[in-house]
Amino acid sequence: MSTASFSAPPRPSLGKRLLANGFVRTLLGILAVLVPMSVVLALSEIVPKPWRTGWPFLLAAAAIVAGYRLYVRRIERRDVPEFALRGAGRELGTGLGLGAALMVSCSVLLLAGGVYTYTGTAHWTALLVPLPEQVFVAFMEEILFRAVLYRLLEKAWGTSIALVLSSVIFAAAHLPSEHISVLGVLATIAASAALSAGYIATRRLWVPIGMHFAWNYLFDAVFSIPVSGHAARGWIQVVASGPEWLSGGGYGVEGSIVAVLAWGATATVLLLAARRKGQWLPKP
C-alpha cells in the first residue's frame, strides 16, 4: 500500500484573518453606518437652510442602508436578507401597528389619569415636520444596534448574552440625553429587548424599524411629548401635570414606569414567540 503526502492548506493572509475577526467586523459595520450618514449630513449644510428641510434626513437614511449593504456584501460575503423586500410590507405594517399600539395605550392611560393635560392643537403641518427625522432615526438606530451590534454579538455569544449586552449598550448610548433618569434607563433597556425580539423572530429589520418609528413619531409629531429628552413640537399640545415617575418629566414618557411596564411586557411576548419559532441561538 502506498502512502500519499498531503500538504497543509495555506494559512489565510493577515488581511483575511482580520476581516474574519468579530471585533473588526463590528467596527467596520459601525463605520459603514456612521461614515455615509456623517458625509451626507455634513454636505447638506452647504445647501441654504430654507432648501434643506427634511430631505437630508431621508438621504442620510438611504446612505446608511447602502453603506450597510455594501459592508455585508464585501466583508461578510453574503446576501442581505435583513432588507429583503418579499414580505417587507407585512412586517413593516406589523411593526408600525405594535409601536402605535404601545404608544396609544401609554398615552390613554396617562391622559385618563391626569398625568398629562390637553392644552390645545397646533397647525396640522406639525404632523409633517418630524417625519423625515424620525424615519432617519428608526433606520439608523436599528441598523446600528440590531443589524450590526446585536447580530454580531449573537454570532459570537448566542442570543441570551447578545440580548443583554446590546440592550445595555443601547441604554448607555442614551445616557447623554437630557433629563435621563433611572426609569428612563430601564425603559430604554426594555425597548431595546423588544426591538431586538422583533429582529430575532423574523431575522429581518422591518418589524423593529416599524416599531421604533411609530413610537417616536407619534409622541413627537402627534402628542408633543419629548422623545428621549428631545423637545417635541407636534400637533396635539399637552403638558405634564402628574408626578415625574408617571409622566417621565423632561425625558418624556420613556422615563415613566408606564413605559417600563409596556415595553417590558412587549419584549416578553415577542421573545417567547421567537423562542417558540426556534430562533433562539445557543452560544457557539
Residue frames relative to the residue before (quaternion, step in Angstrom):
aa qw qx qy qz dx dy dz
M 1.0000 0.0000 0.0000 0.0000 0.00 0.00 0.00
S 0.2935 -0.7678 0.5448 0.1659 3.54 -0.86 0.95
T 0.2989 -0.7304 0.5845 0.1885 3.53 -1.15 0.56
A 0.2482 -0.7586 0.5861 0.1391 3.52 -1.03 0.81
S 0.3529 -0.7269 0.5473 0.2182 3.53 -1.01 0.73
F 0.1611 -0.7820 0.5990 0.0608 3.51 -0.93 0.97
S 0.2813 -0.7508 0.5726 0.1710 3.54 -0.88 0.91
A 0.5303 -0.6267 0.4663 0.3295 3.56 -1.05 0.75
P 0.5474 -0.6101 0.4456 0.3600 3.59 -1.03 0.71
P 0.5632 -0.6157 0.4184 0.3585 3.58 -0.99 0.71
R 0.4910 -0.6565 0.4871 0.3012 3.54 -1.04 0.77
P 0.5199 -0.6374 0.4566 0.3390 3.62 -0.92 0.85
S 0.5756 -0.5961 0.4346 0.3529 3.55 -1.12 0.64
L 0.6716 -0.4943 0.3645 0.4144 3.55 -1.27 0.38
G 0.6404 0.5406 -0.3267 0.4370 3.57 0.98 -0.84
K 0.6737 0.4862 -0.2973 0.4705 3.58 0.93 -0.88
R 0.6397 0.5164 -0.3314 0.4629 3.58 1.02 -0.76
L 0.6434 0.5170 -0.3242 0.4622 3.58 1.00 -0.77
L 0.6891 0.4846 -0.2853 0.4571 3.59 0.91 -0.91
A 0.6532 0.4895 -0.3159 0.4837 3.59 1.23 -0.35
N 0.5360 0.6389 -0.3952 0.3850 3.58 1.28 -0.26
G 0.5211 -0.6808 0.4215 0.2954 3.58 -0.84 1.00
F 0.6573 0.5067 -0.3191 0.4575 3.59 0.94 -0.84
V 0.6535 0.5071 -0.3133 0.4665 3.58 0.95 -0.88
R 0.6533 0.5098 -0.3178 0.4608 3.58 0.95 -0.83
T 0.6334 0.5210 -0.3358 0.4633 3.58 0.99 -0.78
L 0.6547 0.5108 -0.3075 0.4646 3.57 0.94 -0.90
L 0.6727 0.4859 -0.2975 0.4721 3.59 0.92 -0.87
G 0.6297 0.5334 -0.3312 0.4574 3.58 1.06 -0.72
I 0.6401 0.5140 -0.3171 0.4748 3.56 1.01 -0.83
L 0.6613 0.4996 -0.3035 0.4702 3.58 0.94 -0.89
A 0.6287 0.5490 -0.3339 0.4379 3.59 1.05 -0.74
V 0.6620 0.4651 -0.2912 0.5106 3.56 1.24 -0.47
L 0.7622 0.4378 -0.2232 0.4214 3.55 0.68 -1.13
V 0.6460 0.5452 -0.3432 0.4095 3.61 0.95 -0.76
P 0.7065 0.4261 -0.3037 0.4765 3.67 0.67 -0.89
M 0.6004 0.5549 -0.3581 0.4510 3.58 1.08 -0.67
S 0.6944 0.4812 -0.2789 0.4565 3.57 0.83 -1.01
V 0.6390 0.5321 -0.3296 0.4471 3.59 0.99 -0.82
V 0.6731 0.4965 -0.3018 0.4576 3.58 0.86 -0.96
L 0.6958 0.4704 -0.2890 0.4595 3.59 0.82 -0.95
A 0.6421 0.5139 -0.3294 0.4638 3.60 1.05 -0.71
L 0.6802 0.4855 -0.2957 0.4628 3.60 0.90 -0.89
S 0.6127 0.5655 -0.3571 0.4212 3.58 1.08 -0.63
E 0.5677 0.6057 -0.3803 0.4076 3.58 1.21 -0.44
I 0.5523 0.6060 -0.3962 0.4132 3.59 1.22 -0.36
V 0.6379 0.5333 -0.3173 0.4560 3.56 1.10 -0.74
P 0.5476 -0.6128 0.4443 0.3565 3.63 -0.91 0.78
K 0.6306 -0.6068 0.3388 0.3455 3.56 -0.95 0.94
P 0.6612 0.5124 -0.3471 0.4240 3.68 0.82 -0.76
W 0.7209 0.4397 -0.2402 0.4789 3.61 1.18 -0.48
R 0.6984 0.4599 -0.2902 0.4653 3.61 1.17 0.04
T 0.2962 0.7612 -0.5155 0.2591 3.56 0.99 0.84
G 0.8728 0.1164 -0.1008 0.4632 3.55 -0.69 1.10
W 0.7261 0.4932 -0.2883 0.3827 3.58 0.58 -1.11
P 0.5953 0.5595 -0.4115 0.4040 3.69 0.95 -0.53
F 0.6371 0.5250 -0.3380 0.4520 3.60 1.02 -0.71
L 0.6675 0.4917 -0.3037 0.4696 3.59 0.95 -0.85
L 0.6482 0.5030 -0.3145 0.4774 3.58 1.02 -0.79
A 0.6359 0.5206 -0.3253 0.4678 3.59 1.03 -0.77
A 0.6265 0.5277 -0.3353 0.4654 3.60 1.02 -0.77
A 0.6552 0.5020 -0.3071 0.4738 3.59 0.97 -0.86
A 0.6461 0.5205 -0.3168 0.4597 3.59 1.02 -0.81
I 0.6264 0.5350 -0.3324 0.4593 3.58 1.05 -0.74
V 0.6487 0.5059 -0.3143 0.4738 3.58 0.92 -0.90
A 0.6617 0.5049 -0.3034 0.4638 3.59 0.93 -0.91
G 0.6547 0.5176 -0.3096 0.4556 3.58 0.98 -0.85
Y 0.6589 0.4995 -0.3074 0.4711 3.57 0.98 -0.83
R 0.6505 0.5118 -0.3195 0.4614 3.59 0.93 -0.87
L 0.6379 0.5205 -0.3218 0.4675 3.58 1.01 -0.81
Y 0.6364 0.5287 -0.3225 0.4599 3.58 0.96 -0.87
V 0.6813 0.4969 -0.2985 0.4470 3.59 0.80 -1.00
R 0.7110 0.4660 -0.2717 0.4512 3.58 0.84 -0.93
R 0.7478 0.4122 -0.2308 0.4665 3.61 0.92 -0.84
I 0.7534 0.3719 -0.2114 0.4993 3.60 0.98 -0.78
E 0.7688 0.3324 -0.1930 0.5110 3.60 0.79 -0.96
R 0.2851 -0.8106 0.4735 0.1938 3.57 1.32 -0.22
R 0.5820 0.5394 -0.4011 0.4576 3.58 0.73 1.07
D 0.6105 -0.5070 0.4391 0.4211 3.53 -1.34 0.04
V 0.4100 -0.7020 0.5266 0.2486 3.59 -1.29 0.09
P 0.0584 -0.8382 0.5417 0.0251 3.62 0.40 1.17
E 0.4947 0.6640 -0.4284 0.3616 3.60 1.22 -0.35
F 0.7795 0.2611 -0.1350 0.5532 3.58 1.15 -0.65
A 0.2464 0.7756 -0.5413 0.2116 3.60 1.12 0.54
L 0.4372 -0.7384 0.4595 0.2292 3.57 -0.93 0.92
R 0.5721 0.5910 -0.3957 0.4085 3.60 1.12 -0.49
G 0.8252 0.1330 -0.1385 0.5311 3.57 -0.63 1.13
A 0.4143 0.7382 -0.4568 0.2733 3.59 1.28 -0.02
G 0.6443 0.5371 -0.3316 0.4319 3.59 0.94 -0.83
R 0.6584 0.5066 -0.3070 0.4643 3.56 0.96 -0.87
E 0.6962 0.4699 -0.2801 0.4649 3.58 0.87 -0.93
L 0.6324 0.5117 -0.3357 0.4750 3.58 1.00 -0.75
G 0.6462 0.5174 -0.3139 0.4650 3.58 0.99 -0.82
T 0.6223 0.5304 -0.3334 0.4694 3.57 1.05 -0.76
G 0.6696 0.4986 -0.2954 0.4645 3.56 0.93 -0.90
L 0.6431 0.5121 -0.3202 0.4709 3.57 0.96 -0.85
G 0.6621 0.5122 -0.3067 0.4530 3.57 0.96 -0.84
L 0.6549 0.5044 -0.3114 0.4688 3.58 0.97 -0.84
G 0.6700 0.4973 -0.3012 0.4616 3.58 0.90 -0.91
A 0.6605 0.4986 -0.3048 0.4714 3.57 0.98 -0.84
A 0.6438 0.5218 -0.3254 0.4554 3.60 0.97 -0.83
L 0.6325 0.5233 -0.3235 0.4707 3.58 1.02 -0.79
M 0.6816 0.4973 -0.2851 0.4548 3.54 0.85 -1.02
V 0.6819 0.4900 -0.2934 0.4569 3.59 0.85 -0.97
S 0.6566 0.5116 -0.3266 0.4478 3.61 0.89 -0.85
C 0.6552 0.4926 -0.3143 0.4788 3.60 0.97 -0.82
S 0.6745 0.5119 -0.2981 0.4405 3.59 0.89 -0.93
V 0.6508 0.5166 -0.3206 0.4547 3.59 0.91 -0.89
L 0.6531 0.5129 -0.3151 0.4594 3.58 0.93 -0.87
L 0.7144 0.4634 -0.2628 0.4537 3.57 0.84 -0.97
L 0.6575 0.4834 -0.3131 0.4858 3.60 1.03 -0.70
A 0.6625 0.5018 -0.3077 0.4633 3.58 0.94 -0.86
G 0.7062 0.4514 -0.2594 0.4798 3.57 1.09 -0.69
G 0.5147 -0.6725 0.4045 0.3453 3.59 1.25 0.06
V 0.3976 0.7191 -0.4804 0.3067 3.57 1.24 0.29
Y 0.7443 0.1532 -0.1138 0.6401 3.55 1.23 -0.62
T 0.2076 -0.7868 0.5744 0.0888 3.56 -1.05 0.82
Y 0.4240 -0.7009 0.5228 0.2360 3.57 -0.92 0.99
T 0.0900 -0.8240 0.5587 0.0264 3.59 -0.88 0.96
G 0.7661 -0.2939 0.1934 0.5378 3.63 1.19 -0.16
T 0.4019 -0.6933 0.5339 0.2698 3.55 -1.30 -0.23
A 0.3743 -0.6804 0.5815 0.2425 3.53 -1.28 0.52
H 0.6974 -0.4121 0.3399 0.4777 3.58 -1.27 -0.13
W 0.6055 -0.6089 0.3730 0.3514 3.60 -1.03 0.79
T 0.5699 0.6053 -0.3900 0.3958 3.61 1.14 -0.45
A 0.4949 0.6456 -0.4293 0.3924 3.58 1.27 -0.21
L 0.5858 0.5824 -0.3635 0.4307 3.59 1.22 -0.42
L 0.6996 0.4935 -0.2623 0.4451 3.58 1.14 -0.63
V 0.5983 0.6315 -0.3636 0.3333 3.56 0.99 -0.83
P 0.7531 0.3960 -0.2581 0.4576 3.68 0.74 -0.87
L 0.4432 0.7513 -0.4290 0.2348 3.60 1.23 -0.35
P 0.7074 0.4515 -0.3050 0.4503 3.68 0.65 -0.95
E 0.6613 0.5125 -0.3226 0.4427 3.59 0.92 -0.86
Q 0.6867 0.4781 -0.3006 0.4576 3.60 0.93 -0.80
V 0.5682 0.5430 -0.3810 0.4870 3.60 1.18 -0.47
F 0.6540 0.5233 -0.2970 0.4585 3.56 0.94 -0.96
V 0.6714 0.5048 -0.3029 0.4502 3.59 0.83 -0.98
A 0.6594 0.5178 -0.3158 0.4442 3.59 0.89 -0.91
F 0.6894 0.4608 -0.2884 0.4787 3.60 0.86 -0.91
M 0.6748 0.5132 -0.3123 0.4287 3.58 0.83 -0.96
E 0.7296 0.4377 -0.2622 0.4554 3.59 0.72 -1.02
E 0.6683 0.4923 -0.3237 0.4542 3.61 0.97 -0.69
I 0.6399 0.4887 -0.3382 0.4872 3.60 0.99 -0.67
L 0.6904 0.4945 -0.2861 0.4438 3.57 0.87 -0.94
F 0.8043 0.3340 -0.1604 0.4646 3.58 0.71 -1.08
R 0.7260 0.3765 -0.2504 0.5181 3.61 1.09 -0.50
A 0.7541 0.4143 -0.2417 0.4486 3.60 0.58 -1.14
V 0.7432 0.3571 -0.2183 0.5220 3.59 1.00 -0.75
L 0.7885 0.3757 -0.2154 0.4368 3.56 0.29 -1.26
Y 0.7162 0.4379 -0.2803 0.4656 3.60 0.61 -1.07
R 0.6828 0.5181 -0.3083 0.4127 3.60 0.76 -1.02
L 0.7063 0.4471 -0.2752 0.4748 3.60 0.90 -0.88
L 0.6012 0.5245 -0.3590 0.4843 3.60 1.14 -0.55
E 0.6474 0.5199 -0.3206 0.4559 3.58 0.97 -0.82
K 0.6324 0.5389 -0.3315 0.4471 3.57 0.99 -0.81
A 0.7242 0.4350 -0.2369 0.4798 3.58 1.05 -0.78
W 0.8403 0.2238 -0.0509 0.4912 3.57 0.93 -0.93
G 0.5612 -0.5946 0.4082 0.4061 3.60 1.19 -0.15
T 0.7126 -0.5022 0.3004 0.3871 3.54 -1.29 0.41
S 0.6820 0.5257 -0.3176 0.3970 3.60 0.73 -1.03
I 0.7079 0.4447 -0.2692 0.4782 3.58 0.77 -1.02
A 0.6412 0.5273 -0.3296 0.4495 3.59 0.96 -0.81
L 0.6308 0.5430 -0.3291 0.4460 3.57 1.02 -0.80
V 0.6780 0.4819 -0.2871 0.4751 3.58 0.91 -0.93
L 0.7019 0.4808 -0.2847 0.4417 3.59 0.74 -1.04
S 0.6920 0.4768 -0.2981 0.4527 3.60 0.82 -0.92
S 0.6387 0.5229 -0.3326 0.4561 3.60 1.06 -0.68
V 0.6433 0.5056 -0.3173 0.4794 3.57 1.03 -0.78
I 0.6558 0.4995 -0.3115 0.4725 3.60 0.97 -0.83
F 0.6226 0.5379 -0.3327 0.4608 3.59 1.02 -0.80
A 0.6676 0.4807 -0.2974 0.4845 3.59 0.96 -0.85
A 0.6360 0.5348 -0.3311 0.4470 3.59 0.98 -0.82
A 0.6288 0.5426 -0.3336 0.4459 3.59 1.07 -0.71
H 0.6891 0.4587 -0.2755 0.4887 3.59 1.22 -0.45
L 0.4423 0.7250 -0.4453 0.2838 3.61 1.22 -0.11
P 0.6563 0.5007 -0.3488 0.4438 3.66 0.95 -0.60
S 0.4809 0.6791 -0.4421 0.3349 3.62 1.22 -0.25
E 0.5306 -0.6380 0.4582 0.3186 3.53 -1.07 0.78
H 0.8409 0.1974 -0.1695 0.4745 3.57 -1.15 0.76
I 0.3052 0.7536 -0.5300 0.2410 3.63 1.15 0.41
S 0.0858 -0.7936 0.6023 0.0110 3.57 -1.06 0.80
V 0.6965 -0.4316 0.3441 0.4584 3.56 -1.31 0.06
L 0.6596 0.4916 -0.3076 0.4782 3.58 0.94 -0.86
G 0.6187 0.5449 -0.3395 0.4528 3.57 1.07 -0.69
V 0.6394 0.5113 -0.3168 0.4789 3.57 1.02 -0.80
L 0.6678 0.5028 -0.3027 0.4578 3.59 0.91 -0.91
A 0.6553 0.5029 -0.3125 0.4691 3.59 0.98 -0.84
T 0.6512 0.5145 -0.3162 0.4596 3.58 1.01 -0.78
I 0.6251 0.5166 -0.3313 0.4824 3.59 1.05 -0.72
A 0.6657 0.4964 -0.3009 0.4688 3.58 0.94 -0.90
A 0.6441 0.5161 -0.3198 0.4653 3.59 1.00 -0.81
S 0.6393 0.5223 -0.3265 0.4603 3.58 0.97 -0.82
A 0.6418 0.5188 -0.3230 0.4632 3.58 0.99 -0.82
A 0.6614 0.5017 -0.3052 0.4666 3.59 0.99 -0.84
L 0.6627 0.4956 -0.3046 0.4715 3.59 0.95 -0.85
S 0.6369 0.5067 -0.3228 0.4831 3.57 1.03 -0.76
A 0.6257 0.5432 -0.3353 0.4483 3.57 1.05 -0.77
G 0.6162 0.5404 -0.3396 0.4615 3.57 1.08 -0.70
Y 0.6522 0.4851 -0.3028 0.4977 3.55 1.10 -0.70
I 0.6502 0.5354 -0.3248 0.4303 3.59 0.87 -0.94
A 0.6809 0.5189 -0.2934 0.4256 3.57 0.89 -0.97
T 0.7949 0.2947 -0.1348 0.5130 3.60 1.06 -0.74
R 0.2638 -0.7704 0.5140 0.2696 3.56 1.24 -0.58
R 0.6290 0.4398 -0.3428 0.5416 3.53 1.20 0.70
L 0.5255 -0.6853 0.4301 0.2630 3.57 -1.26 0.43
W 0.4868 0.7122 -0.4286 0.2685 3.61 1.17 -0.28
V 0.6527 0.5099 -0.3319 0.4514 3.63 0.91 -0.79
P 0.7134 0.4303 -0.2977 0.4662 3.67 0.69 -0.90
I 0.6052 0.5367 -0.3697 0.4572 3.62 1.03 -0.63
G 0.6628 0.5069 -0.3042 0.4595 3.59 0.93 -0.88
M 0.6517 0.5125 -0.3132 0.4632 3.59 0.92 -0.89
H 0.6754 0.5130 -0.2876 0.4449 3.53 0.86 -1.05
F 0.6800 0.4932 -0.2914 0.4576 3.57 0.88 -0.97
A 0.6771 0.5080 -0.3128 0.4309 3.61 0.77 -0.98
W 0.6519 0.5156 -0.3148 0.4584 3.59 0.90 -0.91
N 0.7172 0.4506 -0.2655 0.4605 3.59 0.70 -1.05
Y 0.6932 0.5004 -0.2915 0.4291 3.57 0.79 -1.03
L 0.6895 0.4910 -0.3054 0.4361 3.60 0.80 -0.91
F 0.6574 0.4731 -0.3224 0.4899 3.59 1.00 -0.68
D 0.6935 0.4896 -0.2763 0.4506 3.57 0.92 -0.91
A 0.8074 0.3356 -0.1497 0.4616 3.58 0.68 -1.12
V 0.7385 0.4109 -0.2355 0.4798 3.59 1.03 -0.69
F 0.8355 0.2387 -0.1019 0.4844 3.58 0.66 -1.08
S 0.3736 -0.7654 0.4684 0.2348 3.62 1.23 0.11
I 0.4228 0.6632 -0.4950 0.3692 3.56 0.98 0.87
P 0.5538 -0.6342 0.4089 0.3520 3.63 -0.80 0.92
V 0.2180 -0.7508 0.6118 0.1205 3.55 -1.14 0.72
S 0.8286 -0.1182 0.0221 0.5467 3.57 -0.49 1.24
G 0.7423 -0.4281 0.2125 0.4697 3.56 1.01 0.86
H 0.5841 0.5692 -0.3787 0.4375 3.60 1.25 -0.11
A 0.5008 -0.6825 0.4457 0.2912 3.57 -0.78 1.05
A 0.2105 -0.7733 0.5894 0.1014 3.56 -1.09 0.81
R 0.0862 -0.7789 0.6200 0.0385 3.56 -1.13 0.73
G 0.1578 0.8480 -0.4840 0.1476 3.53 0.62 1.18
W 0.7739 -0.3911 0.2764 0.4144 3.51 -1.37 -0.27
I 0.7665 0.2747 -0.1582 0.5586 3.60 0.67 -1.07
Q 0.2493 -0.7957 0.5398 0.1150 3.56 -0.63 1.14
V 0.0713 0.7781 -0.6198 0.0729 3.57 -0.82 1.04
V 0.1824 -0.7534 0.6174 0.1341 3.54 -1.28 0.41
A 0.4941 -0.6401 0.4975 0.3140 3.55 -1.13 0.68
S 0.0051 -0.8200 0.5712 -0.0365 3.56 -0.77 1.05
G 0.6446 0.5026 -0.3220 0.4777 3.58 1.27 0.13
P 0.7262 -0.4071 0.2986 0.4667 3.59 -1.26 -0.04
E 0.6113 -0.6124 0.3652 0.3434 3.54 -1.06 0.79
W 0.6328 0.5407 -0.3540 0.4264 3.61 1.02 -0.64
L 0.6796 0.4277 -0.2833 0.5243 3.58 1.29 -0.28
S 0.7325 0.4252 -0.2397 0.4746 3.60 0.92 -0.90
G 0.4168 -0.6940 0.4789 0.3397 3.56 1.10 -0.70
G 0.3626 -0.7594 0.4740 0.2592 3.57 1.28 -0.16
G 0.8300 -0.2102 0.1671 0.4889 3.54 -1.09 -0.75
Y 0.5973 0.5682 -0.3643 0.4333 3.59 1.23 -0.29
G 0.5004 -0.6504 0.4262 0.3808 3.56 1.23 -0.41
V 0.7670 -0.3652 0.2525 0.4631 3.55 -1.31 -0.04
E 0.5787 0.5958 -0.3759 0.4108 3.60 1.14 -0.50
G 0.6713 0.4472 -0.3003 0.5091 3.59 1.28 -0.16
S 0.5456 0.6272 -0.3738 0.4114 3.57 1.31 0.28
I 0.5746 -0.5726 0.4571 0.3648 3.56 -1.19 0.55
V 0.5753 0.5900 -0.3729 0.4264 3.58 1.17 -0.58
A 0.6667 0.4877 -0.2992 0.4777 3.60 0.97 -0.83
V 0.6034 0.5543 -0.3564 0.4491 3.59 1.03 -0.75
L 0.7008 0.4642 -0.2668 0.4714 3.57 0.87 -0.99
A 0.6659 0.5146 -0.3110 0.4417 3.60 0.92 -0.90
W 0.7066 0.4353 -0.2700 0.4882 3.57 0.83 -0.94
G 0.6191 0.5472 -0.3449 0.4453 3.59 1.06 -0.69
A 0.6591 0.4947 -0.3047 0.4775 3.58 0.97 -0.86
T 0.6487 0.5177 -0.3152 0.4602 3.58 0.98 -0.84
A 0.6432 0.5199 -0.3214 0.4612 3.57 0.96 -0.86
T 0.6480 0.5306 -0.3201 0.4429 3.58 0.94 -0.88
V 0.6740 0.4973 -0.2929 0.4611 3.58 0.87 -0.98
L 0.7036 0.4685 -0.2748 0.4582 3.59 0.84 -0.96
L 0.6498 0.5087 -0.3259 0.4613 3.59 1.01 -0.72
L 0.6299 0.5129 -0.3327 0.4790 3.59 1.04 -0.72
A 0.6362 0.5202 -0.3249 0.4680 3.58 1.03 -0.79
A 0.6509 0.5138 -0.3141 0.4623 3.58 0.99 -0.83
R 0.6466 0.5131 -0.3202 0.4648 3.59 1.01 -0.79
R 0.6469 0.5196 -0.3181 0.4587 3.59 0.99 -0.83
K 0.6783 0.4792 -0.2855 0.4783 3.58 1.12 -0.65
G 0.5084 -0.6784 0.4028 0.3451 3.58 1.27 0.04
Q 0.4608 0.7071 -0.4221 0.3309 3.56 1.20 0.50
W 0.5193 0.6311 -0.4212 0.3933 3.59 1.27 0.09
L 0.1785 -0.8265 0.5293 0.0696 3.57 -0.43 1.20
P 0.3933 -0.7137 0.5232 0.2495 3.61 -0.89 0.88
K 0.6158 -0.5069 0.4261 0.4269 3.54 -1.28 0.18
P 0.4992 -0.6755 0.4448 0.3110 3.63 -0.79 0.96
